[in-house]
Amino acid sequence: MTAIDVLRASLRQTPPRDGLPGPPAHASVCIVVAGPPRAPSICLIRRARWPSDPWSEHIALPGGGRKGDEIAAATALRELHEEVGLVVPAEAELTALPQLHIRLAGRERLLLLDAFACCIGEELPPLQAGPEIDLAFWLPIATLWDLGSATHNVLHDGEMLVYPAIRIPQGVIFGITLRVLTLLSDELGVPLPFLEEIPGLRGHTP
């Protein structure tokens, strides 16, 4: 029996207490790849500003919450169409990434996030931003691996936060979206260029 097997069996017998009542919420996102094979892009959005939305103005992947008895892939495809006007061809294969278990600060439910990736061809189709989207755009995938884009400074609601992040012309990628893209980079075997140490964290001996 491996160490992972031992730990998994232990947690089944004694589930950890997360303090979150009720069943988890479910959501899905889709990493849509398009463009020439040597220089593909992915579809990203910048959410519109909404006072009650914790993800207001965030750079994100198209996606959202599950409705009714939808399966995870159906949620991803529906949200993709609603948010950016894209329809994935029937012949395009959806590749599932490992499910993320996310506990959000100030929220009372666990979020289970399913992420999928698909390729829709060598042309970049036009994007039509839905009412909750400020901007929908194609980002060259190589931008994510640009070491000069790695940062830890995230300006959010007028407050400077310290998070691993990737700065792009349209904003800053961090949080849940960055976790999903990290899963993608793990699948590709090429880690994203995060700095392992927060700049200025070390103390200096006088």
C-alpha positions in Angstrom: 0.0 0.0 0.0 1.4 3.4 -1.0 1.5 6.5 1.2 -1.3 8.0 -0.9 -3.5 4.9 -0.3 -2.9 5.1 3.4 -3.9 8.8 3.6 -6.9 8.3 1.4 -8.2 5.4 3.5 -7.6 7.4 6.7 -9.6 10.4 5.4 -12.5 8.1 4.4 -12.7 6.8 7.9 -12.3 10.2 9.6 -13.3 13.0 7.2 -11.6 16.3 8.0 -13.8 19.0 9.4 -14.0 22.0 7.0 -16.7 23.8 9.0 -18.8 24.3 5.8 -22.4 23.2 6.1 -24.5 21.8 3.3 -23.5 20.2 -0.1 -20.8 21.8 -2.2 -21.5 24.1 -5.1 -20.4 22.9 -8.6 -19.0 25.0 -11.5 -17.1 24.3 -14.7 -14.7 26.3 -16.9 -13.4 25.7 -20.4 -9.9 26.3 -21.8 -10.5 26.9 -25.5 -7.5 26.6 -27.7 -7.4 27.9 -31.3 -5.0 29.3 -33.8 -2.0 28.0 -35.7 -0.4 24.9 -34.1 2.9 26.6 -33.6 1.3 29.7 -32.0 -2.1 28.8 -30.5 -4.1 31.1 -28.2 -6.6 30.6 -25.4 -9.9 32.4 -24.8 -10.0 34.5 -21.6 -12.5 37.0 -20.3 -12.5 40.0 -18.0 -15.6 40.0 -15.9 -17.7 43.1 -15.6 -17.8 45.1 -12.4 -20.6 44.0 -10.1 -20.6 45.2 -6.4 -21.8 41.8 -5.0 -19.5 39.7 -7.2 -16.3 38.4 -5.5 -14.8 37.9 -9.0 -15.7 41.3 -10.3 -13.3 42.5 -13.0 -11.1 39.4 -12.7 -9.4 37.8 -15.7 -11.0 34.4 -16.0 -11.8 31.4 -18.2 -15.3 31.2 -19.6 -17.4 29.2 -17.1 -19.9 29.3 -14.3 -22.2 27.4 -12.0 -24.1 24.2 -12.7 -27.8 24.4 -13.4 -30.1 21.6 -12.4 -28.8 18.1 -13.2 -26.3 19.2 -15.8 -23.1 17.1 -16.1 -19.9 19.1 -15.7 -19.1 19.2 -19.4 -22.5 20.5 -20.3 -22.1 23.3 -17.9 -18.8 24.3 -19.4 -20.2 24.2 -23.0 -23.3 26.2 -22.0 -21.3 28.9 -20.2 -18.9 29.1 -23.0 -21.7 30.0 -25.4 -23.4 32.3 -23.0 -20.3 34.3 -22.1 -18.4 34.5 -25.3 -20.6 33.2 -28.1 -18.5 30.1 -28.9 -19.9 26.7 -29.9 -17.5 23.8 -29.6 -17.8 21.6 -32.7 -19.2 18.1 -32.1 -16.0 16.5 -33.3 -13.8 18.5 -30.8 -12.6 16.4 -27.9 -13.1 17.8 -24.4 -10.2 16.8 -22.1 -10.9 16.9 -18.4 -8.4 18.2 -15.9 -8.3 17.1 -12.3 -11.2 18.5 -10.3 -10.3 21.4 -7.9 -11.8 21.6 -4.4 -11.9 25.3 -3.5 -12.7 26.9 -0.2 -13.5 30.6 -0.7 -12.9 33.2 2.0 -16.2 34.4 3.5 -18.2 31.7 1.7 -20.2 29.0 3.4 -19.9 26.3 0.8 -17.1 24.3 -0.8 -16.8 24.8 -4.6 -16.0 21.8 -6.8 -14.6 23.1 -10.0 -14.3 21.0 -13.2 -12.0 22.3 -15.9 -11.9 21.1 -19.5 -9.7 21.9 -22.5 -10.6 21.7 -26.2 -9.2 22.7 -29.5 -11.5 24.3 -32.1 -9.3 24.8 -35.1 -6.5 26.9 -36.6 -8.6 30.1 -37.0 -9.4 32.5 -34.1 -13.2 32.9 -34.3 -14.7 36.2 -33.2 -15.8 36.5 -29.5 -19.1 38.1 -28.4 -19.0 39.2 -24.7 -22.2 38.4 -22.8 -23.8 40.9 -20.4 -21.7 39.8 -17.4 -18.4 40.2 -19.4 -16.5 43.4 -19.8 -14.0 41.9 -22.4 -13.5 38.6 -24.2 -10.2 38.1 -25.9 -7.6 35.6 -27.3 -4.3 35.4 -25.5 -1.3 33.8 -27.1 -0.5 30.8 -24.9 3.2 31.6 -24.9 2.4 34.8 -22.9 1.8 32.6 -19.8 5.3 31.2 -19.9 7.0 34.7 -20.2 9.1 35.0 -17.1 8.7 38.8 -17.3 4.9 38.4 -16.7 5.3 36.6 -13.4 4.4 38.8 -10.4 3.1 38.7 -6.8 1.4 42.1 -6.8 -2.4 42.1 -7.4 -4.4 45.3 -7.2 -8.0 44.3 -6.2 -10.7 46.8 -5.1 -8.0 49.4 -4.4 -6.0 47.1 -2.1 -2.6 45.6 -3.1 -2.6 41.9 -2.5 0.3 39.4 -2.5 -0.5 36.4 -4.7 1.3 34.4 -7.3 0.1 35.9 -10.5 0.7 36.5 -14.2 0.4 40.1 -15.6 -1.0 40.4 -19.1 -2.1 43.6 -21.0 -5.7 43.0 -20.1 -5.2 42.6 -16.3 -3.7 40.1 -13.9 -4.4 36.3 -13.8 -4.4 34.9 -10.2 -6.5 32.9 -7.8 -8.8 30.2 -9.2 -7.9 30.9 -12.9 -4.2 30.6 -12.2 -4.9 27.3 -10.4 -6.6 25.9 -13.4 -3.9 27.1 -15.8 -1.3 25.5 -13.4 -3.2 22.2 -13.8 -2.9 22.6 -17.5 0.8 23.3 -17.3 1.2 20.1 -15.2 -0.5 18.1 -17.9 1.8 19.6 -20.4 4.9 19.0 -18.3 6.0 22.6 -18.5 5.6 24.5 -15.2 4.4 28.1 -15.3 7.1 30.7 -14.3 6.1 31.4 -10.8 8.6 32.8 -8.3 8.8 30.4 -5.4 9.7 33.1 -3.0 7.7 36.3 -2.4 10.1 39.3 -3.1 11.1 41.1 0.0 9.9 38.4 2.3 13.3 37.6 3.8 14.6 39.7 6.7 18.0 41.3 6.5 20.5 41.0 9.3 22.0 44.5 10.0 
